Amino acid sequence: MTPTIRKVLVAEDFSDSSRHALEHAEMIASKFGASIELVHVIQETAALTSLGGPMVTPGILGQEETMEVRARAQMEHQADELRGRGLTVKPRVLTGDPLECIIEVAKNIGADLLVVGTHGRTGVAHLLLGSVAESILRHSPCPVLCVRHPIFQKPAG
């Protein structure tokens, strides 16, 4: 039995790697007649008070609102471009932990494939920044396609 791909979830962070991953998702969705669900997650920003509880300042709230407005505009622009090429696209902008939000959306929509770009960080950068793509691979309820941008690939030879 050949697997069918009906819903492709793309994790979007507006990086070159993410843009390259979206190109792959577009090819797959076109081939299978699948829809694309775009998700961008704005990571919650909270500072810890001396008592250990979360404290969100008004300045941070304003920044998150501005980030959300910009993210929604970028997501709609990308969705419109894909729709112009005949694809069915649903963009989402969420606030929270990127890993948790992406996995939750994948479960809720019944994603058949999750496509994510990887930045190719190694060493200290990888240790400090972690890898959302790597965590998605471990926790995803569906197959994951990790796409590495060509500029991060080592030359053959």
KEGU-136547 format. One line per field, with one value per atom (N, C-alpha, C): residue number from 1; residue in one letter; x, y, z. Coordinates in steps of 0.02 Angstrom, whole numbers, plus 32768, in hexadecimal, padded with zeros to 4 digits. Example, Ala and Ser with C-alpha at 12.3 -4.5 7.8 and 13.67 -1.06 7.14 Angstrom:
<pts>
seq c(1/1/1/2/2/2)
type c(A/A/A/S/S/S)
c1 c(8294/8267/8294/8282/82AC/8285)
c2 c(7EE4/7F1F/7F5B/7F90/7FCB/8002)
c3 c(8186/8186/8186/8162/8165/818A)
</pts>
This chain:
<pts>
seq c(1/1/1/2/2/2/3/3/3/4/4/4/5/5/5/6/6/6/7/7/7/8/8/8/9/9/9/10/10/10/11/11/11/12/12/12/13/13/13/14/14/14/15/15/15/16/16/16/17/17/17/18/18/18/19/19/19/20/20/20/21/21/21/22/22/22/23/23/23/24/24/24/25/25/25/26/26/26/27/27/27/28/28/28/29/29/29/30/30/30/31/31/31/32/32/32/33/33/33/34/34/34/35/35/35/36/36/36/37/37/37/38/38/38/39/39/39/40/40/40/41/41/41/42/42/42/43/43/43/44/44/44/45/45/45/46/46/46/47/47/47/48/48/48/49/49/49/50/50/50/51/51/51/52/52/52/53/53/53/54/54/54/55/55/55/56/56/56/57/57/57/58/58/58/59/59/59/60/60/60/61/61/61/62/62/62/63/63/63/64/64/64/65/65/65/66/66/66/67/67/67/68/68/68/69/69/69/70/70/70/71/71/71/72/72/72/73/73/73/74/74/74/75/75/75/76/76/76/77/77/77/78/78/78/79/79/79/80/80/80/81/81/81/82/82/82/83/83/83/84/84/84/85/85/85/86/86/86/87/87/87/88/88/88/89/89/89/90/90/90/91/91/91/92/92/92/93/93/93/94/94/94/95/95/95/96/96/96/97/97/97/98/98/98/99/99/99/100/100/100/101/101/101/102/102/102/103/103/103/104/104/104/105/105/105/106/106/106/107/107/107/108/108/108/109/109/109/110/110/110/111/111/111/112/112/112/113/113/113/114/114/114/115/115/115/116/116/116/117/117/117/118/118/118/119/119/119/120/120/120/121/121/121/122/122/122/123/123/123/124/124/124/125/125/125/126/126/126/127/127/127/128/128/128/129/129/129/130/130/130/131/131/131/132/132/132/133/133/133/134/134/134/135/135/135/136/136/136/137/137/137/138/138/138/139/139/139/140/140/140/141/141/141/142/142/142/143/143/143/144/144/144/145/145/145/146/146/146/147/147/147/148/148/148/149/149/149/150/150/150/151/151/151/152/152/152/153/153/153/154/154/154/155/155/155/156/156/156/157/157/157)
type c(M/M/M/T/T/T/P/P/P/T/T/T/I/I/I/R/R/R/K/K/K/V/V/V/L/L/L/V/V/V/A/A/A/E/E/E/D/D/D/F/F/F/S/S/S/D/D/D/S/S/S/S/S/S/R/R/R/H/H/H/A/A/A/L/L/L/E/E/E/H/H/H/A/A/A/E/E/E/M/M/M/I/I/I/A/A/A/S/S/S/K/K/K/F/F/F/G/G/G/A/A/A/S/S/S/I/I/I/E/E/E/L/L/L/V/V/V/H/H/H/V/V/V/I/I/I/Q/Q/Q/E/E/E/T/T/T/A/A/A/A/A/A/L/L/L/T/T/T/S/S/S/L/L/L/G/G/G/G/G/G/P/P/P/M/M/M/V/V/V/T/T/T/P/P/P/G/G/G/I/I/I/L/L/L/G/G/G/Q/Q/Q/E/E/E/E/E/E/T/T/T/M/M/M/E/E/E/V/V/V/R/R/R/A/A/A/R/R/R/A/A/A/Q/Q/Q/M/M/M/E/E/E/H/H/H/Q/Q/Q/A/A/A/D/D/D/E/E/E/L/L/L/R/R/R/G/G/G/R/R/R/G/G/G/L/L/L/T/T/T/V/V/V/K/K/K/P/P/P/R/R/R/V/V/V/L/L/L/T/T/T/G/G/G/D/D/D/P/P/P/L/L/L/E/E/E/C/C/C/I/I/I/I/I/I/E/E/E/V/V/V/A/A/A/K/K/K/N/N/N/I/I/I/G/G/G/A/A/A/D/D/D/L/L/L/L/L/L/V/V/V/V/V/V/G/G/G/T/T/T/H/H/H/G/G/G/R/R/R/T/T/T/G/G/G/V/V/V/A/A/A/H/H/H/L/L/L/L/L/L/L/L/L/G/G/G/S/S/S/V/V/V/A/A/A/E/E/E/S/S/S/I/I/I/L/L/L/R/R/R/H/H/H/S/S/S/P/P/P/C/C/C/P/P/P/V/V/V/L/L/L/C/C/C/V/V/V/R/R/R/H/H/H/P/P/P/I/I/I/F/F/F/Q/Q/Q/K/K/K/P/P/P/A/A/A/G/G/G)
c1 c(802A/8000/802C/8022/8049/802E/805B/8043/8028/7FF5/7FD7/7FE8/7FFA/8008/7FD0/7FA9/7F71/7F7F/7FA3/7FB1/7FFC/801A/8061/8065/8083/808D/80D4/80DB/811C/8129/815F/8173/819B/8183/81A0/81BD/81FE/821C/8239/8229/823D/8288/82AC/82F3/82FB/8339/8347/833B/834C/8342/82F7/82D0/8288/8269/8281/8269/8278/82B4/82C7/829B/828C/8260/821B/8203/81C1/81C0/81F8/81FC/81F3/8212/820B/81C3/81A6/8160/8132/813F/8116/811A/8156/815D/8136/813B/8119/80CD/80B6/806E/8052/8077/8062/805D/808F/8090/8056/8045/8012/7FCE/7FC9/7F89/7F78/7FAB/7FA1/7F9A/7F7E/7F7A/7FB8/7FC9/8001/7FE6/7FFD/7FEF/8031/8034/806F/8067/809A/8096/80D6/80CC/8103/80F3/8126/811C/8147/8127/814A/8157/8196/81A7/8194/8172/815D/819B/8198/81CF/81B7/81D9/81C7/8207/8208/8241/822E/825F/8252/825D/8230/8239/8267/827A/82A5/8281/823E/8218/8210/8228/8224/81E7/81B9/817C/8185/815C/8163/814A/816C/8157/815E/8128/8129/8121/814E/814B/8123/8105/80DF/8108/8148/8174/8179/817E/8182/8141/8109/80C8/80C1/80D7/80D4/80FE/813A/8165/8146/8126/8106/80CD/80A6/806F/808A/80C0/80DE/80F9/811A/8134/80FB/80C3/808B/806D/8066/804B/8078/80B9/80E9/80E8/80E6/80E6/80A7/806D/802F/8032/804E/8054/8082/80BA/80E8/80C8/80A5/8085/804F/8027/7FF3/8012/8049/806C/8083/80A2/80B9/807E/8048/800D/7FEF/7FEC/7FD0/7FFA/803D/8068/805B/8055/8049/8004/7FD3/7F8F/7F8F/7FB7/7FBE/7FDA/7FFC/8017/7FEA/7FAC/7F7A/7F77/7F9A/7F9A/7F67/7F50/7F24/7F52/7F4E/7F7C/7F56/7F69/7F4D/7F88/7F90/7FC5/7FAE/7FDC/7FCD/8008/7FF9/802C/8017/8043/8035/8069/805A/8089/8092/80D0/80DE/8122/812A/8168/8164/8196/8192/8188/81AE/81A7/8161/8149/8106/80D0/80D4/80A0/80A0/80DB/80E0/80C6/80DA/80C3/8078/805E/8015/7FEE/8006/7FE4/7FE7/8021/8027/7FF4/7FEB/7FBA/7F73/7F64/7F1F/7F07/7F33/7F1D/7F25/7F45/7F52/7F84/7FBB/7FED/8009/8012/8030/807C/8093/80DA/80E7/811D/8132/8174/8178/81B5/81D3/8213/8235/827B/828F/82D3/8302/8340/8371/83A9/83C2/83F4/843B/8443/8485/84B6/849D/84CB/84EF/852C/8553/8577/8596/85C0/859B/85BB/85A0/855D/8556/8517/84DE/84EB/84B7/84A7/84DA/84CF/84A8/84B9/8498/8452/844B/840B/83DE/83FB/83D3/83BD/8395/837D/8333/830A/82C2/82B6/82DB/82D2/82E2/8317/832A/82F5/82D9/82A4/8265/8256/821B/8222/825E/826A/825A/826C/8260/8218/81F1/81AE/8174/8182/814E/8121/80E0/80B1/80AF/80D6/80D5/811D/8128/816B/8181/81C3/81DF/8213/820F/8242/8269/82A9/82D5/82FB/82F6/8315/834D/8388/83C1/83CD/83D3/83DD/841F/8421/845E/849D/8497/84D3/84F4/84CF/84EA/8507/84FE/8516/8560/8584/85CA/85D2/8603/860F/8623/860E/8620/866A/8686/86CC/86F5)
c2 c(7FC6/8000/803E/806B/80A8/80DC/80FA/812E/816B/8189/81C4/8200/8236/8274/82A4/82B6/82E5/8329/8328/8365/8369/83A0/83AC/83E8/83DD/8412/842D/846F/848D/84BD/84B0/84DD/8516/8552/858D/85BD/85CE/8600/863B/863E/8674/8676/8640/863C/8621/8624/8607/85BC/859B/8553/8542/856A/8560/856B/859E/85AD/8572/8556/851D/84E0/84D7/84A0/84A8/84E7/84F4/84E3/84EF/84DC/8491/846A/8421/840D/842D/841E/842D/8463/8476/8440/8427/83F2/83B4/83A1/8365/836F/83A8/83B6/83B6/83D2/83D3/838D/8364/8320/82F5/82FE/82D5/82F6/8334/8359/8367/8371/837C/83C6/83D4/8418/8426/8465/847A/84A2/8490/84B6/84D5/8518/853C/8550/8544/855A/857E/85B9/85E0/85E9/85DD/85E3/861B/8649/867F/8666/8660/8645/8678/865F/868B/86A7/86E7/8706/8717/86FC/870A/870F/873C/8743/8726/870D/86F1/8727/872D/875C/873D/8764/8749/8713/8711/86DE/869F/86A0/8664/865F/868F/868D/86B2/86A3/86C6/870E/873B/8780/8799/87AF/87C9/8814/8839/8882/889D/88D9/88F6/88FE/890E/8915/88D3/889D/885B/884B/885B/884E/8875/88B3/88DB/88BD/88A4/8885/8846/881E/87E1/87F1/8825/8839/884F/8876/888D/8851/8822/87E6/87BE/87B9/8793/87B3/87F5/8818/880D/8814/8809/87C1/8792/874B/873A/8753/8746/8761/879D/87BB/8791/877B/8751/870E/86F1/86B0/86B6/86EB/86F6/8701/8725/8731/86EE/86C4/8683/8658/8659/8631/8648/868A/86A5/8690/8690/867A/8631/8607/85C0/85B4/85D9/85D4/85E8/861A/8630/85F9/85C9/8590/8553/855F/852A/84FE/8510/84E7/8500/84D3/84E4/84EE/8529/853A/855A/8545/8564/857A/85BC/85D5/85DC/85D0/85D8/85FB/8629/8648/863A/861A/8607/8625/8629/863F/8608/85F7/85C3/85A4/8568/8542/8525/8534/851D/84D1/84AA/8462/844C/8462/844D/8462/84A0/84B8/8492/8486/8463/841B/83F9/83B4/83B2/83E2/83E5/83EF/841D/8429/83EA/83CA/838C/8358/8351/8321/8337/8376/838F/838D/8399/8399/8356/8327/82E6/82EB/8310/831A/82D7/82D1/8295/829C/82DB/82EA/832E/8332/8371/8384/83C0/83D6/8410/840A/843D/8449/8487/8498/8492/8482/847E/84AF/84D0/8504/84E7/84A8/8489/84A1/84B8/84CE/8492/849C/8467/8484/8459/846E/8495/84CC/84F5/8513/852A/8548/8516/84D8/84A4/8498/8495/8489/84C2/8500/8539/8545/853F/854F/8513/84D7/849B/8493/8464/8459/8447/8476/8468/842E/842F/83F9/83B5/83B1/8372/835B/838A/8379/8363/8384/8371/832A/8318/82D3/82A0/82B1/8283/827E/82B4/82B7/82B8/82BC/82C4/8286/8292/825A/8240/8261/824D/8251/8237/823C/8285/8290/82D3/82D5/830A/8317/8354/8349/8380/8396/83D5/83EF/841F/8410/843A/8467/84A7/84D7/84C8/84CD/84BB/84E0/851E/8542/8524/84F9/84DA/8495/847D/843A/843C/8409/8404/83EF/840A/83F6/83AD/838C/8345/833F/8307/82FC/82F4)
c3 c(8000/8000/8000/7FD1/7FCB/7FFC/8024/8052/802C/8047/8029/8055/8034/8058/8047/807A/8070/8091/80C9/80EE/80FE/80E6/80F4/8123/815C/818C/8184/817D/8175/81AF/81D4/820A/81EB/81F4/81D3/8206/81FD/822A/8202/81C2/8195/8186/8194/8184/813D/8123/80E2/80E3/811A/8120/811D/813F/8140/80FB/80D9/8095/8066/806E/8044/8055/8094/80A9/808A/8089/806B/8021/7FFE/7FB7/7FAF/7FDB/7FD9/7FE8/801A/802C/7FF2/7FCF/7F95/7F5F/7F51/7F1F/7F33/7F72/7F8A/7F88/7F9F/7F9F/7F58/7F29/7EE3/7EC7/7ED6/7EBC/7ED7/7F17/7F36/7F39/7F23/7F29/7F71/7F9A/7FE2/7FF2/802C/8044/8070/8077/80A1/80DC/8116/8153/8167/8167/817D/81C5/81EE/8234/8247/8265/8281/82CA/82F4/833C/8358/8379/839C/83E3/83F4/8436/846B/849E/84D5/84F8/8508/852D/8572/85A3/85E9/8611/8640/866D/86B0/86D3/8716/874A/8778/87AF/87E3/8813/8848/8870/886D/8890/8867/8829/8800/87D5/87D9/87B0/876F/873E/86FE/8704/86E1/86E0/8698/867B/8638/863C/861F/8623/85E8/85EF/85B7/8578/857F/8543/851D/8541/8521/84FF/851F/8500/84BE/84BD/8480/8449/845A/8429/840D/8438/8421/83F1/8400/83D4/8390/838F/8351/832A/834D/832C/830D/8331/8318/82D9/82D9/829F/8262/826C/8235/821C/824C/823A/8212/8228/8204/81BC/81B5/8172/8146/8161/813A/8128/8157/814B/8116/8118/80E6/80A1/809F/8060/8041/806B/8053/803D/8064/8054/8012/8008/7FC9/7F8D/7F94/7F5E/7F4D/7F7F/7F74/7F56/7F6E/7F52/7F08/7EF8/7EB2/7E86/7EA3/7E7D/7E83/7E9B/7E9B/7ED9/7F0E/7F4B/7F7E/7FA7/7FDF/801B/803A/8070/80AA/80E7/8124/814F/8158/8183/81CB/81FB/8242/8263/8290/82BA/8302/8326/836B/839A/83D9/840B/843E/844D/847D/8471/8488/847D/8436/840B/83C6/83BF/83E4/83DF/83F2/842B/8442/8411/83F8/83CA/8389/836D/832D/8333/8368/8373/837E/83A4/83B1/8370/8345/8305/82DB/82D8/82B1/82C7/8308/8322/8311/831D/8315/82CC/829D/8257/8236/8258/823A/8201/820C/81D9/81C1/8180/8163/815D/815C/8156/8176/819C/81BA/8199/817D/815B/8183/8192/81BA/819D/819E/8189/81C5/81B7/81EC/81DC/8210/8207/8203/8215/8210/8244/827D/82B2/82CF/82E2/8302/833E/8364/839B/83D0/83E6/841C/8409/83CB/83B5/83BC/83A9/83B0/83F9/8424/846B/848B/847A/8499/847D/843B/841C/8414/8419/8411/83C9/83BC/8379/837B/8365/8361/8331/82F8/82C7/82E6/830C/832C/835D/8384/83B3/838F/8358/8330/8318/8301/82EA/8321/835F/8396/83AC/83A3/83C0/838E/834F/831D/8318/8310/8308/82BF/8292/824C/8231/81F5/81D7/81D1/81D7/81D5/819D/8175/8142/815A/816C/817F/8142/8131/80F5/810A/80F2/8100/80C4/80D1/809A/8077/8035/8010/8026/803F/8053/8091/80B5/80F1/80E2/80A6/8096/8083/8097/8087/803E/801B/7FD6/7FD2/7F9C/7F92/7F85/7F9B/7F8A/7FC4)
</pts>
